[in-house]
Amino acid sequence: MATNKIIFGAGCFWGVEAAFRRIKGITGVTCGYSGGHTGNPTYATVCTSITGHIEVVLVEYDPAEVAFETLLDSFWSCHNPTTQDRQGPDIGTQYRSAILFFTPEQEITAKESKHRLQNSERWHDPVVTKILPAGQFYVAEEYHQNYFSKHGIH
């Protein structure tokens, strides 16, 4: 089974992780940090906004079972991509909306998807999601992994 990967930032990683775990063809979802300028960030340092990192999920998927476009649809649906550095009650640069791609094909497809969403009139405000090359990914602390399942939250 060949797997691909993509990184999504869409607010607090707990809900984003839970949303992607439900999709058939997903082989792994890991909470972590990416997009910053310091090494080995922790939750405490990321929350200060000084590291520049985003709370993200690394999604591994089998492209024979789930299309990348399906993942993008889920990404757009699990958060508000028009709010800069905010998702619901969570405020800070670590909550910015981002797609961190690994391949040129993912970049093209993500940009086309963002363009379609912006033109769909689903949102009145501009879509602020950044589409950037994936950089270093740091796995978040164990207590963040599969958080909702561990705490009986559905």
KAURTA-V688413 format. One record per run of one state. SS is the DSSP state (alpha for helix, beta for strand, coil for the rest). FROM is the first residue (numbers start at 1). LEN is the number of residues. Records with the same first field share a line. If there is no record, write none. Layout:
# KAURTA-V688413
SS = FROM-LEN / FROM-LEN
This chain:
# KAURTA-V688413
coil = 1-3 / 11-2 / 22-4 / 35-8 / 47-7 / 62-6 / 78-8 / 88-2 / 92-1 / 96-1 / 102-2 / 120-10 / 134-3 / 140-2 / 145-2 / 151-4
beta = 4-7 / 26-9 / 54-8 / 86-2 / 90-2 / 97-5 / 130-4 / 137-3
alpha = 13-9 / 43-4 / 68-10 / 93-3 / 104-16 / 142-3 / 147-4
